[in-house]
């Protein structure tokens, strides 16, 4: 099912979710647009925004020296010390246009390494797990505007980030469909490195007529349910005069315990294509848009024995959009000589400071509203200078 403006949820929320990419939208009484992208699986911020200027970096990541990964000559220039992964060409263009701000050494207030718990805390926006999400509470704090009664939500679930008192609805078609080719591709990818099951599964799939493109783990960019397509659909909805103003998107594939160089390049490419598609679809509304891409935690500073990284702590957050005061990397860089618990990049910025700053500066939420959106965060100062002054 194609998502069109008619499917935009006017006054409610809408979701569409298949595979590792999902989308939800909600309305708000503003002409500003806010998009939150959840990168599920824990993005390695040191591989996405590479601190090659830190003297300890080369030693920590020395085994990863593969063409196109963290070679300073292959990285996209961020003005020295940091370099952007070469898969992020679209985000780099935004950086050059002052539409991308990269916040490094960022983490939530929790210090756990469980994906499920950390994602709940990240989406709840609190020191403990709640049944509502901070973006839903932000929508509720802004109130509602008068919109047409017709509404339709597409999908199977709403992420915790958008669950809560603000009205949410969803719909999914009845009946079951045969497994999609992407499912078989995921099975092949999960077993690719195994010397026994990898070749056996690949041979079995070939015998049953699956093409090499199906067994290739690289996401097919033409897939209308892939992240770039969903991001474009979100942009089309957000651009409409009577469309929603808030969107939450999800993209998986960041749990890179093995062969990180190859796997991360694919995931970053999908993220990059998605934000470029979002920008293109928004058109002039891009100037009124801010995007926050966040992940539950970072990854270890050292590579493991399978050329991957394990669950860590601090990472990077992307703040993108035409309304953003970009063109720089914001970081209270802790250095890599002394690691957190002798394994992770140490966190120096609370992720809630970034989110609070966006809600205050971009959507105009005041201190009492922010206290309800992020309970228990009174000690967290809003990050300043995230958006251009009006």
C-alpha positions as CSV (number, residue, x, y, z in Angstrom):
1,X,0.0,0.0,0.0
2,X,1.4,3.3,-1.0
3,X,1.3,6.1,1.5
4,X,-0.2,9.3,0.1
5,X,-1.3,12.6,1.6
6,X,-4.7,11.1,2.0
7,X,-3.3,8.6,4.4
8,X,-1.9,11.3,6.6
9,X,-3.4,11.2,10.0
10,X,-5.1,14.6,10.5
11,X,-5.3,15.2,14.2
12,X,-4.4,11.6,15.2
13,X,-1.2,9.6,14.5
14,X,-0.4,7.2,11.7
15,X,2.0,4.3,11.5
16,X,3.4,2.2,8.7
17,X,5.8,-0.6,9.6
18,X,7.4,-3.4,7.7
19,X,10.8,-4.8,8.1
20,X,13.4,-2.7,10.0
21,X,11.8,0.7,9.0
22,X,8.7,2.2,10.5
23,X,7.0,5.6,10.4
24,X,4.4,7.4,12.6
25,X,3.0,10.9,12.2
26,X,1.0,13.2,14.5
27,X,-0.6,16.7,14.2
28,X,0.3,19.8,16.2
29,X,-0.8,23.4,16.1
30,X,2.3,24.8,14.4
31,X,3.9,25.4,11.0
32,X,7.2,24.1,12.3
33,X,8.0,20.4,11.5
34,X,9.8,18.0,13.8
35,X,11.0,14.6,12.8
36,X,12.6,12.1,15.2
37,X,14.5,9.2,13.8
38,X,15.2,6.2,16.1
39,X,18.2,4.3,15.0
40,X,17.5,0.9,16.7
41,X,20.4,-1.3,17.5
42,X,23.0,1.2,18.9
43,X,24.9,3.2,16.3
44,X,28.7,3.3,16.6
45,X,29.1,7.1,16.8
46,X,32.9,6.8,16.5
47,X,32.5,5.2,13.1
48,X,29.8,7.6,11.8
49,X,31.6,10.8,13.0
50,X,35.2,9.6,13.2
51,X,37.4,11.4,15.8
52,X,40.6,10.7,13.8
53,X,42.3,13.7,15.4
54,X,42.3,12.0,18.8
55,X,45.8,10.4,19.2
56,X,44.3,7.2,20.7
57,X,41.8,6.6,17.9
58,X,44.2,4.9,15.5
59,X,45.4,2.4,18.1
60,X,41.8,1.5,19.2
61,X,40.6,1.0,15.7
62,X,43.7,-0.2,14.0
63,X,42.3,-3.6,12.9
64,X,39.5,-1.8,11.1
65,X,41.8,-0.3,8.4
66,X,39.7,-1.2,5.4
67,X,39.3,1.1,2.3
68,X,36.4,3.5,2.7
69,X,35.9,3.1,6.4
70,X,37.9,5.2,8.8
71,X,40.9,6.3,6.6
72,X,41.1,10.1,7.1
73,X,41.7,10.5,3.4
74,X,38.4,8.8,2.6
75,X,36.4,10.6,5.3
76,X,34.2,13.6,4.4
77,X,35.7,16.8,5.8
78,X,34.2,18.3,9.0
79,X,36.8,20.9,9.4
80,X,39.5,18.9,11.1
81,X,39.7,16.4,14.0
82,X,36.4,14.8,13.0
83,X,35.5,13.2,9.6
84,X,32.1,11.9,8.4
85,X,31.7,8.4,7.2
86,X,31.9,8.3,3.3
87,X,28.4,6.8,3.1
88,X,26.9,10.0,4.4
89,X,27.3,12.2,1.4
90,X,23.8,13.7,1.6
91,X,24.3,14.6,5.3
92,X,27.7,16.1,4.4
93,X,26.0,18.3,1.8
94,X,23.6,19.4,4.6
95,X,26.6,20.1,6.8
96,X,28.2,22.3,4.2
97,X,24.9,24.2,3.8
98,X,24.7,24.7,7.6
99,X,21.7,22.3,7.9
100,X,23.5,19.6,9.9
101,X,24.7,19.8,13.5
102,X,26.5,16.7,14.9
103,X,26.5,16.2,18.7
104,X,29.2,13.8,19.8
105,X,29.8,12.0,23.1
106,X,26.1,12.0,23.8
107,X,24.1,9.4,25.8
108,X,20.9,9.1,27.8
109,X,21.0,9.2,31.6
110,X,21.0,5.4,31.9
111,X,24.1,3.2,32.0
112,X,22.8,-0.1,30.7
113,X,23.6,-2.2,27.7
114,X,20.3,-3.9,27.0
115,X,18.8,-2.8,23.8
116,X,15.2,-3.2,25.0
117,X,15.6,-1.4,28.3
118,X,17.7,1.4,26.8
119,X,15.2,2.0,23.9
120,X,12.4,2.2,26.5
121,X,14.3,4.8,28.5
122,X,15.3,6.7,25.4
123,X,11.7,6.9,24.1
124,X,10.2,7.5,27.6
125,X,12.5,10.4,28.2
126,X,12.8,9.6,31.9
127,X,15.1,8.0,34.4
128,X,12.7,5.0,34.6
129,X,10.5,3.2,32.1
130,X,7.2,4.8,31.4
131,X,4.1,3.8,29.4
132,X,4.2,7.0,27.3
133,X,6.8,8.6,25.1
134,X,8.3,12.1,25.3
135,X,7.3,13.0,21.8
136,X,3.6,12.1,22.6
137,X,3.8,14.3,25.7
138,X,5.3,17.1,23.7
139,X,2.4,16.8,21.2
140,X,-0.1,16.8,24.1
141,X,1.5,19.9,25.6
142,X,1.1,21.8,22.3
143,X,-2.6,21.1,22.0
144,X,-4.6,20.4,18.9
145,X,-5.6,22.4,15.9
146,X,-8.9,22.3,13.9
147,X,-8.6,19.8,11.1
148,X,-10.9,17.8,8.8
149,X,-12.6,14.8,10.4
150,X,-11.3,12.2,7.9
151,X,-8.4,10.3,9.2
152,X,-6.6,7.1,8.4
153,X,-3.6,5.4,10.1
154,X,-1.7,2.7,8.3
155,X,0.5,0.1,10.1
156,X,0.6,-2.4,12.9
157,X,1.9,-0.5,15.9
158,X,2.9,2.9,17.3
159,X,6.4,3.2,18.8
160,X,6.6,4.0,22.5
161,X,8.0,7.5,21.6
162,X,4.5,8.5,20.3
163,X,2.3,6.5,22.8
164,X,0.4,8.4,25.5
165,X,-2.5,10.7,26.1
166,X,-2.3,12.5,22.8
167,X,-4.8,10.6,20.6
168,X,-3.3,7.8,18.6
169,X,-4.9,5.4,16.2
170,X,-3.6,2.7,13.8
171,X,-4.9,0.3,11.3
172,X,-3.5,-2.8,9.5
173,X,-4.9,-5.0,6.7
174,X,-6.5,-8.3,7.7
175,X,-5.0,-11.6,6.6
176,X,-1.5,-13.0,6.3
177,X,0.8,-12.6,3.4
178,X,3.6,-15.0,2.3
179,X,7.0,-14.1,3.7
180,X,8.7,-11.3,1.7
181,X,12.0,-11.7,-0.1
182,X,13.6,-9.4,2.5
183,X,12.9,-12.0,5.2
184,X,14.9,-14.6,3.3
185,X,17.6,-12.0,2.7
186,X,17.8,-11.4,6.5
187,X,18.1,-15.1,7.1
188,X,21.0,-15.3,4.6
189,X,22.7,-12.3,6.1
190,X,22.4,-13.6,9.7
191,X,24.1,-16.8,8.6
192,X,26.5,-15.4,6.1
193,X,29.6,-15.6,8.3
194,X,28.9,-19.1,9.6
195,X,31.1,-21.6,7.7
196,X,28.5,-24.3,8.0
197,X,25.0,-22.7,7.8
198,X,26.0,-19.8,5.6
199,X,26.9,-21.8,2.4
200,X,24.1,-24.3,3.1
201,X,21.4,-21.7,3.3
202,X,22.7,-19.8,0.2
203,X,22.8,-23.1,-1.8
204,X,19.3,-24.0,-0.7
205,X,17.9,-20.6,-1.7
206,X,19.6,-20.8,-5.1
207,X,18.1,-24.3,-5.6
208,X,14.7,-22.9,-4.9
209,X,15.1,-20.1,-7.4
210,X,16.0,-17.1,-5.3
211,X,18.2,-14.7,-7.2
212,X,21.5,-13.2,-6.0
213,X,19.7,-9.9,-5.4
214,X,17.4,-11.5,-2.9
215,X,20.3,-13.1,-1.0
216,X,22.3,-9.8,-1.1
217,X,21.9,-8.2,2.3
218,X,22.1,-4.7,0.8
219,X,18.6,-3.1,1.1
220,X,17.0,-2.5,-2.3
221,X,16.6,1.3,-2.7
222,X,13.5,0.8,-4.9
223,X,11.6,-1.0,-2.1
224,X,8.7,1.2,-1.3
225,X,8.8,0.0,2.3
226,X,12.5,0.7,2.7
227,X,13.6,3.6,4.9
228,X,14.1,6.2,2.1
229,X,10.6,5.5,0.7
230,X,9.0,5.9,4.1
231,X,11.0,9.1,4.7
232,X,9.8,10.5,1.4
233,X,6.2,9.6,2.3
234,X,6.7,11.4,5.7
235,X,8.0,14.5,3.9
236,X,5.0,14.6,1.6
237,X,2.6,14.4,4.5
238,X,4.5,17.0,6.5
239,X,4.6,19.4,3.5
240,X,0.8,19.5,3.1
241,X,-0.9,22.6,4.4
242,X,-3.3,20.6,6.5
243,X,-1.0,17.7,7.1
244,X,0.7,16.5,10.3
245,X,3.6,18.4,11.8
246,X,5.3,15.7,13.9
247,X,6.9,12.4,12.5
248,X,8.7,9.6,14.1
249,X,10.7,7.2,11.9
250,X,12.6,4.0,12.8
251,X,15.5,2.4,11.1
252,X,17.2,-0.8,12.3
253,X,20.4,-2.5,11.5
254,X,22.9,-0.8,13.9
255,X,23.8,-3.8,16.1
256,X,27.1,-4.4,14.4
257,X,28.8,-7.1,16.5
258,X,30.5,-8.6,13.4
259,X,31.9,-7.3,10.1
260,X,31.0,-3.7,11.2
261,X,32.7,-2.0,8.3
262,X,30.5,-3.6,5.6
263,X,27.3,-3.7,7.7
264,X,27.5,-0.1,8.9
265,X,28.2,1.3,5.4
266,X,24.9,-0.2,4.3
267,X,22.9,1.1,7.3
268,X,24.4,4.6,7.0
269,X,23.7,4.7,3.3
270,X,20.0,4.0,4.0
271,X,19.9,6.7,6.7
272,X,21.6,9.1,4.3
273,X,19.2,8.3,1.4
274,X,16.3,8.7,3.8
275,X,17.1,12.1,5.1
276,X,17.8,13.3,1.5
277,X,14.4,11.9,0.4
278,X,12.8,13.7,3.4
279,X,14.4,17.0,2.4
280,X,13.4,16.7,-1.2
281,X,9.8,15.8,-0.3
282,X,9.4,18.6,2.1
283,X,10.4,21.2,-0.5
284,X,10.1,24.7,0.9
285,X,8.9,23.3,4.3
286,X,12.4,22.0,4.8
287,X,13.3,25.6,6.1
288,X,10.7,25.0,8.9
289,X,12.0,21.5,9.8
290,X,14.3,20.1,12.4
291,X,15.3,16.4,12.5
292,X,16.7,14.5,15.5
293,X,18.3,11.2,14.7
294,X,19.1,9.3,18.0
295,X,20.1,5.8,19.1
296,X,19.9,4.0,22.4
297,X,23.6,3.9,23.2
298,X,27.0,3.7,21.5
299,X,29.5,0.9,21.0
300,X,32.8,-0.1,22.4
301,X,35.9,1.9,21.5
302,X,37.8,-1.2,20.6
303,X,37.0,-3.7,18.0
304,X,36.2,-7.3,19.0
305,X,37.6,-10.4,17.5
306,X,35.1,-10.5,14.6
307,X,35.9,-6.9,13.5
308,X,32.7,-5.6,15.1
309,X,31.9,-3.6,18.2
310,X,29.9,-4.5,21.3
311,X,27.4,-2.6,23.3
312,X,28.8,0.7,24.7
313,X,27.8,4.1,26.1
314,X,28.3,7.4,24.4
315,X,27.6,7.9,20.7
316,X,26.5,10.7,18.3
317,X,23.2,12.4,17.6
318,X,22.3,14.1,14.3
319,X,20.4,17.4,14.3
320,X,19.4,18.2,10.7
321,X,17.0,20.5,8.9
322,X,16.7,23.9,7.2
323,X,15.8,25.4,10.6
324,X,19.0,24.1,12.2
325,X,22.1,26.2,13.0
326,X,24.4,23.6,11.5
327,X,27.8,23.4,9.9
328,X,29.6,22.2,13.1
329,X,30.3,19.4,15.5
330,X,29.2,20.1,19.0
331,X,31.1,18.1,21.6
332,X,32.7,18.3,25.0
333,X,35.1,15.7,23.8
334,X,36.3,13.5,26.7
335,X,39.2,12.0,24.8
336,X,39.9,8.3,24.2
337,X,42.9,7.9,26.5
338,X,40.7,7.2,29.5
339,X,37.6,5.2,28.5
340,X,34.4,4.9,30.5
341,X,34.6,1.5,32.4
342,X,37.8,1.0,30.3
343,X,35.8,0.1,27.2
344,X,33.5,3.0,26.0
345,X,33.6,6.6,24.8
346,X,32.7,8.5,28.0
347,X,29.4,10.5,27.8
348,X,29.6,14.2,28.3
349,X,26.2,15.4,26.9
350,X,22.8,14.2,28.0
351,X,20.6,13.3,25.1
352,X,17.7,14.9,26.8
353,X,19.6,18.3,26.6
354,X,19.5,18.0,22.8
355,X,15.8,17.0,22.7
356,X,14.8,19.7,25.3
357,X,16.7,22.3,23.3
358,X,14.9,21.4,20.1
359,X,11.4,21.4,21.7
360,X,12.1,24.8,23.4
361,X,13.8,26.6,20.5
362,X,12.0,25.0,17.5
363,X,8.5,24.3,18.9
364,X,8.3,26.9,21.6
365,X,7.7,24.7,24.6
366,X,8.3,26.5,27.9
367,X,9.9,25.2,31.1
368,X,6.7,23.8,32.7
369,X,5.8,21.9,29.5
370,X,9.3,20.5,29.3
371,X,9.0,19.3,32.9
372,X,6.1,17.2,31.8
373,X,7.7,16.0,28.6
374,X,10.9,15.0,30.4
375,X,10.1,14.2,34.1
376,X,13.0,14.3,36.4
377,X,15.2,16.3,34.1
378,X,15.2,19.7,36.0
379,X,19.0,19.4,36.3
380,X,19.4,19.0,32.6
381,X,20.0,22.3,30.8
382,X,18.6,22.8,27.3
383,X,21.3,22.8,24.7
384,X,21.4,26.2,23.2
385,X,22.0,27.3,19.6
386,X,20.4,24.4,17.9
387,X,18.2,26.3,15.5
388,X,18.6,29.6,13.6
389,X,16.9,32.6,15.2
390,X,13.6,33.6,13.5
